[in-house]
Amino acid sequence: MAGSIVPELDDELRRRLGRRYGSEIDAWLDELPTVLTNLAVHWEVEFNSVIQRGSMSVVIRCRMVDGRAAVLKVGFDRKRLANEAAALARWHTVHVPVVLAVDETVGALLIEAIEPGMPLAEAGFYPSIESVIGLITSLHDEVLDDRSYPPVAHRIAHLFDSGLKNYEREPQLVEVVPPDLYERGHQLAMRLAEDAPATVLLHGDLTPANVLDGGEERGLVAIDPSPCSGDSAFDAIDLVMWQAADPDTIATRAEQLAPAIGADPERLMDWCTAFAAMNALELAEAPGSSHEQVEFLVGLASRL
């Protein structure tokens, strides 16, 4: 709406996006207040505060003219935002937010706000396996017979290439997570992608940070997809591995979850093994990381 004040795009936000995109993000951020002002007028929203999470886009709480709470995302990567909007609109389930408006020319997406909306990563407890099953099966309710979305192999290549930046930032991590172990995980993931038993529309980034508490009626709600097509087990990797401290925990979750989502437990374990070194490297590079958790993940990766 006219006169809505654009929240400050502070140094924390700039550092977070700069970590992913480099210095080219600076000019985009300098021009963003004008873009946001125009969006506020066009979509009749009033801005509240910036949500200081993620490294892909600027995310702002806002309120629509009819009083509904909403979330505005504006991304430097306009194509990624357009793909995200298309996937969210394709899923007809309470387990994803409703798309309210899209402007692909500026990479903007307006979605409903999820309440209470706490990310699983911040909740500190593992959800019921039934709620995880309900979330994943709602996203995989149709087998894809078109090529509207890139194959999961493209997503895997991107993730492993991006993960190598951790070695560049902290060269000593080669002693913690050997690069050859990291590469073996990459190759296993590519093999698993190539021989998928069925192809479904995948969320592609179903981490605990991208799963919100939607309350009793909605259950778990997935946000921020990186849609691709492939093996249903791929979407379960991070949720199976989250907060696990031993292989038995992962194996038990895989046994419970895999059959319900149309996957094989052993194959899901293989997916977890493939990504264990990447997760260990990311955790080792993060401030205040758990040495024991890093060692556990390296041990899991060594199953290869």
Buried (B, 14 or more C-beta within 10 A) or exposed (E): BEEBEBBEBEEEBBEBBBEBBEEEBEEBBEEBEEBBBEBBEEBBBBBBEBBEEBEBBBBBBBBBEEEEBBBBBBBBBBEBBBBBBBBBEBBEBBBBBEBBBBBBEBBBBBBBBBEEBBBBBEEEEBBEBEBBBBBBBBBBEEEBEEEEBBBBBBBBBBBBEEBBEBBEEEEEBEEBBBEEBBEBBBEBBBEBBEEBEEBBBBBBBBBBBBBBBBEEEBBBBBBBBBBBBBBBBBBBBBBBBBEBEEBEBBBBBBEBBBEBBBBBBEBBBBBBBBBBBBBBBBBBBEEEBEEEBBEBBBEBBEEB
